């Protein structure tokens, strides 16, 4: 018997943002794991195989686009939906670049309302009974 809760991985170097999102989704019954950069995020994604990943764009070491592409090359992580959330200026070209990656289901700004983020997550990850 595995865990009955949905497992979310937040890959973000911004402590305030990831804490706020983690607290919000934990209150909704998610199990939330955190990675502070892309390299740690890739290791954790392979180890825990989350139901969904929230990923920042600009991070030290490995950025968001490399994280998406690395996830896609691995059979264990290829099908995990990723929501890309950027704190940098929202750039349409950047959005287009990410949307070309098959595992990027959404590209949004960190100014997004948490309730909107919740709707996006719940659309991709059906609640476990």
Secondary structure, 3 states (H helix, E strand, C coil): CCCCCCEEEEECCCHHHHHHHHHHHHHCCCEEEEECCHHHHHHHHHHHCCCEEEECCCCCCCCHHHHHHHHHCCCCCCCCEEEEEECCCCCHHHHHHHHCCCCEEEEEECCCCHHHHHHHHHHHCCCCC
